[in-house]
Amino acid sequence: MTKRSPDKDGYSAVQLGFDDRRPSRVNRPDMGQFSKVSSEPKAFVREIRLPEEAVGKFEVGQAVKVEEVFEAGDMVDVIGITHGKGYQGVMKRYHMRGFRQTHGVHEFFRHGGSIGCRLTPGRVVKGRHMAGQMGNVRVTVPNLKVEQVRAEEGLLLIRGSVPGGKNNYVVIKYAQKKPLPERVKA
């Protein structure tokens, strides 16, 4: 873990790393940053902004435990990568209903239909629902409640929908739209 300070960097934050990674799989600039704080290379590194007072509670290289940061009842935002579903058509991707399956309709049951006018504006308007990549995007689910903190297992139980699949990494931060708990402000 490293720290960012307003004097040097212009803002206050902590940088957290999770899951060790083989040194042969890390590029040289990243390896230099890990060796500067005398830490093993990490697979998942993220920076989380905190008030300057809260950053002062942490030391460089310290292991951060879940019970030190969160308590039951805290409101959090969860950030993760959603399930990737590959290249999908408009019916699955945008829930379009498709064409009538009557006489005269020939092999166009699941197509998107017309995509615009030839004269005005003479182009396809941005945002048009078309077939393409579905899922595999970064999503923030706001204002979820921490139900329970299991310190001995290092678990955080959250009520609500957490983005991503099994064995995916997620970032959990204090909710931006809710006030910070008093113990974090002080």
Backbone as JSON, one array per atom type, in Angstrom:
{
  "sequence": "MTKRSPDKDGYSAVQLGFDDRRPSRVNRPDMGQFSKVSSEPKAFVREIRLPEEAVGKFEVGQAVKVEEVFEAGDMVDVIGITHGKGYQGVMKRYHMRGFRQTHGVHEFFRHGGSIGCRLTPGRVVKGRHMAGQMGNVRVTVPNLKVEQVRAEEGLLLIRGSVPGGKNNYVVIKYAQKKPLPERVKA",
  "N": [[0.83, -1.17, 0.0], [0.56, 2.19, -0.87], [0.74, 5.79, -0.34], [-0.91, 8.85, -1.27], [-0.34, 12.31, -1.21], [-1.61, 15.65, -0.59], [0.37, 17.63, -0.76], [2.47, 16.64, -2.4], [1.18, 15.25, -4.56], [-1.22, 16.56, -5.05], [-3.67, 15.64, -4.25], [-5.36, 13.51, -1.84], [-4.95, 10.1, -1.19], [-5.06, 6.48, -1.05], [-3.15, 3.73, -2.23], [-3.97, 0.53, -3.07], [-3.1, -2.92, -3.12], [-3.75, -6.25, -4.27], [-3.67, -9.79, -4.08], [-0.93, -11.71, -4.82], [1.54, -11.65, -7.45], [3.51, -13.26, -9.94], [6.91, -12.22, -10.26], [7.99, -12.34, -12.84], [5.87, -11.78, -14.46], [5.36, -9.1, -14.36], [5.74, -5.79, -15.55], [8.67, -3.64, -16.03], [8.46, -0.86, -15.11], [6.28, -1.04, -13.28], [7.32, -2.94, -11.55], [9.38, -1.49, -10.41], [7.93, 0.36, -8.88], [6.77, -1.34, -6.99], [9.06, -2.35, -5.73], [10.04, -0.04, -4.6], [8.42, 0.42, -2.4], [9.03, -1.8, -1.06], [7.53, -4.26, -1.52], [5.8, -7.26, -2.47], [5.01, -7.99, -5.92], [1.73, -7.16, -7.06], [-1.41, -8.4, -8.28], [-3.76, -6.99, -8.66], [-4.23, -3.68, -8.55], [-5.37, -0.71, -7.15], [-6.35, 2.72, -6.76], [-7.66, 4.62, -4.15], [-9.45, 7.4, -3.26], [-9.38, 9.31, -0.31], [-10.28, 11.28, 2.61], [-7.78, 13.58, 3.88], [-7.17, 13.23, 6.59], [-8.0, 10.62, 7.06], [-6.25, 9.19, 5.45], [-3.91, 9.5, 6.81], [-4.04, 7.61, 8.84], [-3.08, 5.24, 7.86], [-0.18, 3.26, 7.1], [2.65, 3.01, 4.88], [2.95, 0.04, 3.07], [1.48, -1.4, 4.86], [-0.84, -3.97, 5.75], [-4.2, -3.9, 4.97], [-7.06, -4.53, 6.71], [-10.4, -5.77, 6.4], [-12.17, -5.27, 8.5], [-11.08, -3.03, 9.66], [-11.78, -0.94, 8.07], [-14.53, -1.0, 7.23], [-17.83, -1.14, 8.67], [-20.76, -2.84, 9.89], [-23.74, -1.68, 8.44], [-22.71, 0.49, 7.06], [-22.81, 2.5, 4.08], [-22.02, 1.7, 0.77], [-20.31, 1.92, -2.43], [-20.07, -0.28, -5.15], [-17.76, -1.41, -7.48], [-17.26, -3.03, -10.52], [-16.51, -5.43, -13.17], [-18.85, -6.37, -15.56], [-20.58, -9.46, -16.46], [-19.38, -10.87, -19.45], [-21.03, -11.23, -22.49], [-20.51, -11.59, -25.11], [-20.83, -11.08, -28.72], [-23.91, -9.85, -29.55], [-27.28, -9.86, -30.91], [-29.89, -7.4, -31.69], [-32.26, -8.14, -30.44], [-31.67, -9.63, -28.13], [-29.83, -7.9, -26.93], [-31.05, -5.34, -26.63], [-33.68, -5.88, -26.15], [-35.56, -5.77, -28.26], [-38.54, -6.34, -30.18], [-38.68, -7.68, -32.63], [-39.73, -8.75, -35.99], [-43.05, -9.24, -37.44], [-44.18, -12.55, -37.83], [-45.33, -13.33, -40.46], [-46.96, -14.0, -43.64], [-44.94, -13.11, -46.36], [-42.93, -11.85, -44.97], [-39.57, -12.27, -44.99], [-36.98, -13.98, -43.75], [-36.24, -11.97, -41.92], [-36.81, -11.84, -39.25], [-35.48, -11.36, -36.81], [-34.05, -9.0, -37.07], [-32.78, -5.59, -36.82], [-34.14, -3.6, -38.17], [-34.87, -0.49, -39.94], [-32.19, 1.89, -40.03], [-32.06, 4.61, -40.23], [-32.58, 7.75, -42.05], [-32.13, 8.55, -45.54], [-31.8, 11.13, -46.56], [-32.04, 13.36, -44.6], [-30.79, 13.04, -41.45], [-28.79, 12.09, -43.11], [-27.0, 10.24, -42.22], [-26.13, 7.7, -39.79], [-27.59, 8.08, -36.71], [-25.95, 8.86, -33.66], [-25.79, 6.51, -30.98], [-27.7, 4.75, -31.81], [-29.55, 1.79, -31.49], [-28.0, -1.15, -32.05], [-26.68, -4.32, -33.17], [-24.02, -5.84, -31.28], [-21.13, -5.87, -29.04], [-21.89, -7.2, -25.89], [-22.19, -6.65, -22.47], [-19.29, -7.08, -20.28], [-18.32, -4.62, -19.3], [-17.32, -1.81, -17.28], [-18.94, -1.22, -14.27], [-20.65, 0.71, -11.84], [-22.29, 0.08, -8.9], [-24.35, 1.87, -6.94], [-24.77, 2.89, -3.47], [-25.12, 0.55, -1.71], [-25.75, -1.56, 1.1], [-23.71, -2.48, 3.83], [-24.06, -5.45, 5.35], [-22.88, -7.25, 7.12], [-19.76, -7.81, 8.74], [-17.25, -10.05, 8.59], [-14.67, -10.65, 10.38], [-12.77, -12.68, 11.01], [-12.76, -14.27, 8.75], [-12.25, -12.49, 6.79], [-14.29, -11.36, 5.28], [-16.87, -9.45, 3.64], [-20.17, -8.86, 3.84], [-22.64, -7.89, 1.65], [-25.69, -6.29, 0.97], [-27.49, -6.61, -1.92], [-27.02, -6.18, -5.5], [-24.06, -7.26, -6.86], [-21.69, -6.42, -9.27], [-20.37, -8.55, -11.88], [-18.73, -11.79, -12.25], [-18.07, -15.01, -10.71], [-15.05, -15.23, -8.85], [-14.11, -12.76, -9.72], [-12.58, -9.51, -9.44], [-13.56, -6.81, -7.32], [-14.1, -3.36, -6.5], [-14.64, -1.76, -3.5], [-16.03, 1.05, -2.13], [-16.65, 3.83, 0.1], [-19.95, 5.16, -0.09], [-20.63, 7.63, -2.52], [-22.84, 9.29, -2.73], [-23.93, 9.38, -0.27], [-23.46, 10.61, 3.09], [-20.17, 10.45, 4.61], [-19.27, 8.08, 7.18], [-19.01, 9.11, 10.64], [-16.68, 8.24, 11.96], [-14.82, 8.08, 9.95], [-14.47, 10.65, 9.03], [-13.2, 11.96, 11.13]],
  "CA": [[0.0, 0.0, 0.0], [1.25, 3.48, -0.87], [-0.13, 6.92, -0.04], [-0.81, 10.07, -2.06], [-0.55, 13.45, -0.33], [-1.9, 16.89, -1.34], [1.59, 18.41, -0.99], [3.25, 16.1, -3.52], [0.37, 14.79, -5.69], [-2.38, 17.42, -5.27], [-4.87, 15.03, -3.68], [-5.02, 12.49, -0.85], [-5.49, 8.79, -1.55], [-4.22, 5.31, -0.76], [-3.06, 2.77, -3.31], [-4.07, -0.8, -2.49], [-2.8, -4.05, -4.0], [-4.36, -7.49, -3.82], [-3.25, -11.03, -4.75], [0.45, -11.7, -5.31], [1.76, -11.99, -8.85], [4.91, -13.64, -10.19], [7.69, -11.08, -10.76], [8.22, -12.44, -14.29], [4.66, -11.32, -15.15], [5.19, -7.68, -14.09], [6.66, -4.99, -16.36], [9.72, -3.02, -15.22], [8.01, 0.31, -14.35], [5.47, -1.48, -12.14], [8.23, -3.62, -10.62], [10.08, -0.43, -9.7], [7.04, 0.92, -7.86], [6.63, -2.32, -5.9], [10.31, -2.45, -4.98], [10.21, 1.21, -3.85], [7.74, 0.26, -1.1], [9.46, -3.14, -0.62], [6.35, -5.12, -1.51], [5.69, -8.23, -3.55], [4.12, -7.5, -6.98], [0.32, -7.48, -6.88], [-2.16, -8.6, -9.52], [-4.87, -6.03, -8.75], [-3.84, -2.47, -7.85], [-6.31, 0.39, -7.35], [-6.16, 3.88, -5.9], [-8.94, 5.05, -3.59], [-9.33, 8.7, -2.63], [-9.9, 9.43, 1.05], [-9.88, 12.55, 3.24], [-6.38, 13.59, 4.3], [-7.09, 12.69, 7.95], [-8.16, 9.16, 6.99], [-5.04, 8.64, 4.84], [-2.89, 9.52, 7.85], [-4.16, 6.44, 9.71], [-2.45, 4.09, 7.23], [1.26, 3.3, 6.86], [3.07, 2.4, 3.62], [3.25, -1.38, 3.21], [0.58, -2.01, 5.84], [-1.96, -4.78, 5.25], [-5.47, -3.31, 5.4], [-8.07, -5.56, 6.98], [-11.74, -5.3, 6.09], [-12.83, -4.78, 9.72], [-10.53, -1.72, 9.99], [-12.32, 0.08, 7.17], [-15.99, -1.0, 7.14], [-18.65, -1.7, 9.75], [-22.14, -3.16, 9.48], [-24.57, -0.49, 8.33], [-22.11, 1.47, 6.15], [-23.28, 2.53, 2.7], [-20.86, 1.58, -0.1], [-20.44, 1.76, -3.87], [-19.3, -1.45, -5.6], [-17.35, -1.24, -8.87], [-16.76, -4.28, -11.07], [-16.7, -5.69, -14.6], [-20.01, -7.23, -15.7], [-20.43, -10.68, -17.25], [-19.29, -10.67, -20.88], [-21.94, -12.13, -23.2], [-20.1, -11.69, -26.5], [-21.53, -10.3, -29.74], [-25.33, -10.2, -29.51], [-28.19, -9.13, -31.77], [-30.69, -6.36, -31.04], [-33.34, -8.7, -29.62], [-31.14, -9.95, -26.81], [-29.09, -6.78, -26.34], [-31.93, -4.2, -26.3], [-35.05, -6.38, -25.95], [-36.47, -5.42, -29.35], [-39.52, -7.43, -30.32], [-38.54, -8.38, -33.9], [-40.78, -8.52, -36.98], [-44.16, -10.2, -37.44], [-43.85, -13.76, -38.58], [-46.48, -13.54, -41.32], [-46.63, -14.21, -45.05], [-44.28, -11.98, -46.99], [-41.72, -11.48, -44.24], [-38.65, -13.32, -45.41], [-35.69, -14.05, -43.09], [-35.91, -10.74, -41.22], [-37.55, -11.88, -38.0], [-34.71, -10.9, -35.66], [-33.2, -7.88, -37.46], [-33.04, -4.33, -36.13], [-34.98, -2.7, -38.96], [-34.24, 0.67, -40.55], [-31.27, 2.56, -39.12], [-32.08, 6.06, -40.42], [-33.08, 8.31, -43.3], [-31.06, 8.8, -46.49], [-31.64, 12.55, -46.86], [-31.73, 14.14, -43.4], [-29.5, 13.73, -41.43], [-27.84, 11.51, -44.07], [-26.03, 9.42, -41.48], [-26.73, 6.97, -38.69], [-27.51, 8.91, -35.51], [-25.2, 8.23, -32.57], [-26.61, 5.88, -29.95], [-28.68, 3.85, -32.41], [-29.47, 0.43, -30.98], [-27.59, -2.1, -33.08], [-26.0, -5.5, -32.64], [-22.64, -5.58, -30.89], [-20.61, -6.44, -27.8], [-22.81, -7.06, -24.76], [-21.51, -6.94, -21.21], [-17.86, -6.85, -20.18], [-18.1, -3.19, -19.1], [-17.14, -1.39, -15.89], [-20.21, -0.74, -13.73], [-20.68, 1.08, -10.42], [-23.61, -0.07, -8.27], [-24.25, 2.78, -5.81], [-25.59, 2.87, -2.26], [-25.42, -0.76, -1.16], [-25.56, -1.55, 2.55], [-22.9, -3.54, 4.41], [-24.89, -6.15, 6.33], [-22.1, -7.95, 8.14], [-18.32, -7.88, 8.53], [-16.71, -11.25, 9.23], [-13.24, -10.34, 10.49], [-11.93, -13.88, 11.01], [-12.7, -14.81, 7.39], [-11.93, -11.41, 5.87], [-15.43, -11.22, 4.36], [-17.79, -8.33, 3.75], [-21.46, -9.26, 3.27], [-23.31, -6.7, 1.14], [-27.04, -6.52, 0.46], [-27.73, -6.03, -3.24], [-26.43, -6.77, -6.7], [-22.65, -6.96, -7.05], [-21.4, -6.73, -10.67], [-19.31, -9.48, -12.21], [-18.92, -13.21, -12.03], [-17.29, -15.63, -9.65], [-13.6, -15.02, -8.89], [-13.76, -11.44, -10.26], [-12.22, -8.49, -8.46], [-14.43, -5.64, -7.23], [-13.63, -2.29, -5.63], [-15.71, -1.32, -2.6], [-15.7, 2.35, -1.54], [-17.77, 4.5, 0.76], [-20.89, 5.71, -1.07], [-20.41, 9.05, -2.82], [-24.07, 10.05, -2.6], [-24.31, 9.38, 1.15], [-22.36, 11.19, 3.89], [-19.21, 9.51, 5.19], [-19.47, 7.85, 8.62], [-18.27, 10.05, 11.49], [-15.37, 7.72, 12.32], [-13.91, 8.28, 8.82], [-14.21, 12.08, 8.93], [-12.32, 12.42, 12.21]],
  "C": [[0.88, 1.24, 0.0], [0.23, 4.58, -0.64], [0.13, 8.06, -1.02], [-1.11, 11.23, -1.12], [-0.83, 14.7, -1.15], [-0.65, 17.72, -1.63], [2.32, 17.95, -2.25], [2.39, 15.83, -4.76], [-0.84, 15.67, -5.99], [-3.68, 16.85, -4.76], [-4.42, 13.97, -2.68], [-5.72, 11.19, -1.21], [-4.56, 7.7, -1.04], [-4.27, 4.39, -1.97], [-3.02, 1.39, -2.68], [-3.77, -1.86, -3.54], [-3.36, -5.32, -3.4], [-3.86, -8.65, -4.67], [-1.83, -10.91, -5.33], [0.52, -12.16, -6.76], [3.23, -12.35, -9.03], [5.69, -12.44, -10.73], [7.95, -11.14, -12.26], [7.03, -11.94, -15.1], [4.42, -9.82, -14.98], [6.19, -6.9, -14.94], [7.6, -4.17, -15.46], [9.27, -1.75, -14.5], [7.19, -0.07, -13.12], [6.35, -2.16, -11.1], [9.01, -2.6, -9.8], [9.23, 0.18, -8.61], [6.87, -0.05, -6.7], [7.9, -2.41, -5.07], [10.56, -1.19, -4.15], [9.55, 1.13, -2.48], [8.04, -1.11, -0.49], [8.27, -4.08, -0.43], [6.45, -6.13, -2.65], [4.79, -7.65, -4.64], [2.7, -8.01, -6.78], [-0.39, -7.55, -8.23], [-3.19, -7.5, -9.74], [-4.5, -4.82, -7.91], [-4.83, -1.36, -8.18], [-6.02, 1.5, -6.35], [-7.53, 4.37, -5.45], [-8.71, 6.37, -2.86], [-10.03, 8.7, -1.28], [-9.57, 10.82, 1.57], [-8.46, 12.44, 3.8], [-6.2, 12.99, 5.7], [-7.16, 11.16, 7.94], [-6.91, 8.51, 6.39], [-3.93, 8.56, 5.88], [-2.92, 8.32, 8.77], [-3.41, 5.22, 9.16], [-0.96, 4.33, 7.03], [1.57, 2.6, 5.54], [3.47, 0.96, 3.87], [2.36, -2.11, 4.19], [-0.5, -2.84, 5.15], [-3.25, -4.19, 5.83], [-6.49, -4.42, 5.54], [-9.45, -4.95, 6.81], [-12.43, -4.72, 7.33], [-12.28, -3.42, 10.16], [-11.21, -0.61, 9.2], [-13.85, 0.16, 7.23], [-16.61, -1.58, 8.41], [-20.03, -2.0, 9.19], [-22.95, -1.87, 9.5], [-23.99, 0.58, 7.43], [-22.72, 1.36, 4.77], [-22.05, 2.58, 1.79], [-21.27, 1.58, -1.57], [-19.55, 0.59, -4.27], [-19.04, -1.3, -7.09], [-16.78, -2.56, -9.36], [-17.01, -4.37, -12.56], [-17.83, -6.71, -14.74], [-19.67, -8.49, -16.5], [-20.34, -10.31, -18.72], [-20.17, -11.69, -21.59], [-21.62, -12.21, -24.69], [-20.9, -10.79, -27.43], [-22.98, -10.76, -29.8], [-26.14, -9.33, -30.46], [-29.06, -8.17, -30.98], [-31.78, -6.94, -30.15], [-32.84, -9.04, -28.22], [-30.52, -8.73, -26.14], [-30.0, -5.65, -25.87], [-33.39, -4.59, -26.13], [-36.02, -5.88, -27.01], [-37.37, -6.61, -29.65], [-39.37, -8.21, -31.62], [-39.72, -8.11, -34.81], [-41.91, -9.54, -36.82], [-43.77, -11.41, -38.27], [-45.06, -14.14, -39.43], [-46.0, -13.81, -42.74], [-45.97, -12.95, -45.59], [-43.05, -11.49, -46.24], [-40.73, -12.61, -44.44], [-37.3, -13.14, -44.73], [-35.28, -12.75, -42.41], [-36.58, -10.69, -39.85], [-36.81, -11.23, -36.84], [-33.8, -9.7, -35.98], [-33.65, -6.6, -36.77], [-33.93, -3.38, -36.9], [-34.18, -1.55, -39.54], [-33.33, 1.36, -39.54], [-31.21, 4.06, -39.37], [-32.61, 6.43, -41.79], [-31.9, 8.63, -44.22], [-30.77, 10.29, -46.63], [-31.21, 13.34, -45.62], [-31.79, 13.21, -42.21], [-28.46, 13.12, -42.36], [-26.75, 10.68, -43.41], [-26.79, 8.63, -40.43], [-26.51, 7.78, -37.42], [-26.79, 8.15, -34.41], [-26.16, 7.66, -31.53], [-27.65, 4.94, -30.49], [-28.48, 2.44, -31.89], [-29.17, -0.54, -32.12], [-26.92, -3.29, -32.4], [-24.58, -5.14, -32.26], [-22.27, -6.27, -29.59], [-21.57, -6.17, -26.65], [-22.09, -7.47, -23.48], [-20.05, -6.59, -21.26], [-17.54, -5.37, -20.1], [-17.97, -2.91, -17.61], [-18.43, -0.74, -15.4], [-20.03, -0.39, -12.26], [-22.11, 0.92, -9.93], [-23.57, 0.77, -7.0], [-25.14, 2.38, -4.62], [-26.05, 1.48, -1.83], [-25.05, -0.75, 0.32], [-24.7, -2.74, 2.97], [-23.72, -4.19, 5.51], [-24.06, -6.73, 7.47], [-20.62, -7.91, 7.75], [-17.81, -9.09, 9.31], [-15.18, -11.13, 9.25], [-12.37, -11.58, 10.38], [-11.79, -14.48, 9.62], [-12.28, -13.76, 6.37], [-13.03, -11.15, 4.86], [-16.25, -9.99, 4.69], [-19.08, -8.77, 3.08], [-22.25, -8.01, 2.93], [-24.68, -7.08, 0.61], [-27.18, -5.83, -0.89], [-26.94, -6.73, -4.32], [-24.99, -6.31, -6.87], [-22.27, -7.35, -8.48], [-20.28, -7.74, -10.83], [-19.63, -10.91, -11.87], [-18.1, -13.7, -10.86], [-15.81, -15.38, -9.92], [-13.2, -13.73, -9.6], [-13.37, -10.52, -9.12], [-13.27, -7.39, -8.49], [-13.75, -4.63, -6.31], [-14.82, -1.83, -4.81], [-15.25, -0.03, -1.93], [-16.9, 2.86, -0.76], [-18.63, 5.17, -0.3], [-20.64, 7.2, -1.27], [-21.66, 9.88, -2.56], [-24.59, 10.09, -1.17], [-23.16, 10.0, 1.94], [-21.46, 10.11, 4.46], [-19.55, 9.27, 6.66], [-18.56, 8.77, 9.44], [-16.87, 9.55, 11.81], [-14.35, 7.9, 11.2], [-13.53, 9.75, 8.72], [-13.17, 12.53, 9.94], [-10.92, 11.89, 12.09]]
}
